[in-house]
Amino acid sequence: MNRSKSAATFERACRVTPGGVNSPARAFGAVGGSPIVIARGDGPYLHDIDGNRYLDFISSWGPMILGHAHPAVIEATIAAVRNGSSYGAPSEPETELAELVVEAIPSVEMVRFVSSGTEAAMSAVRLARGATGRDLIIKFAGCYHGHVDALLVSAGSSALTHGVPNSPGVPRGCTDDTLVLRYNDAESLREVFQAQGDRIAGVILEPVVGNMGLVPPSEEFRHNLRRLTRHHGTLLIYDEVMTGFRLAYGGAQELLGDSPDITVLGKIIGGGYPVGAYAGRTEIMKQVMPAGPVFQAGTLSGNPVAMAAGIATLKELKANPPYQRLDRMGATLEAGLRAAATAAGVAFQFNRVGSMWTLFFTGTPVTNYDTARTSDTKRFARFFWEMMDRGIYLPCSQFEAAFLSTVMTDDHVTQTIAAAREALREVAAG
């Protein structure tokens, strides 16, 4: 494929934007080469400025579950824009969207909207600390909760080691109260709570991880999370920015049968517009100002255009639930990609939950960040470009989940399997 216009535009962007992008995940640093520059999206496709068309498995990193430019979302946002783009004052769509969220997720009784997933996770952690009067927060290596200082940390040398910042500009003091554990490691969790349970304000995690590639939780891990947090008066925070309204209408917690204390949301609830939210039981959420003492504010929180897009998206998902069909398509895709990788003789693991999936280039079962990192990232990069050249746009990192959308068809799945069969043969050939 010719991508010369994209390459030239990226070079131009590099002169005025750090790294040429406004988020590192877009930079293609993990796969090499220049990122493609998108001109438009429609349905299941993205079109670049060179005129190439790609079947989109990135889905804007999750929110475009209905595909690009869905008619109901377009109609709702145009109507909202005609009434003004921002008020800095209450509007009825904020309440309507909050009511839809409360109705959908049994653990949620009140919602506070913000403008991004990072802001929502930051606010949820502050709320957990304010509500419990404690300082320590547990997170898990490989779970990403935005670029807030206190959560931008990697694992220490043992389960009790304090988090070490992994970005310049984050002072060590910002992470002194963050403990980083291994995902799916129930024993380390028990040890930490035995040692410091009365100091732990909250535990935050992706209930199904999308940010080290797709990694599901074990039943033992989930059981211990809920038992230990309840026993020690610690608030359990599920970051469902990716999984909320995607794995089920009530999110991963509905699919798994879990009930966290605080839920972090984003992506789909804005229908592709900038949005985030944190939500939970009334007695917890009433700690947030002005109902309570925990401060959080934002001029664009509850933006009427984002609310309109979110309302349209959730109403469509509620009226026409796509989850069984997406799971069926995902199972077909999984079977096809497993067969293709096996036929090519490529070491692999395939993790999938519903419409989210990752093909890992490793022979080691992937259950946490350490095992995810055994993947052959050079092989993944080759696979990525082979698929791109066949019109299939996958996440540009081994450590990101891919997404199906409702506008994809069985023919799209068949096309993807055929492309992967060819691409994996090329990968195996070196």
Secondary structure, DSSP 8 states (H G I E B T S, - for coil): ---HHHHHHHHHHHTTSGGGSSSGGGS-TTT-S----EEEEEBTEEEETTS-EEEESSGGGTT-TT-BT-HHHHHHHHHHHHT-S--SS--HHHHHHHHHHHHH-TT-SEEEEESSHHHHHHHHHHHHHHHHT--EEEEETT----S-GGG-EE--SSTT-B-EE-STT--HHHHTTEEEE-TT-HHHHHHHHHHHGGGEEEEEE-SSB-TTS-B---HHHHHHHHHHHHHHT-EEEEE-TTTBTTTBTTHHHHHHT---SEEEEEGGGGTTSS-EEEEE-HHHHTTBTTTSSB----TTTT-HHHHHHHHHHHHHHHHS--HHHHHHHHHHHHHHHHHHHHHHT---EEEEETTEEEEES-SS---SHHHHTTS-HHHHHHHHHHHHTTTEE--SSTTS-EE--TT--HHHHHHHHHHHHHHHHHHHH-
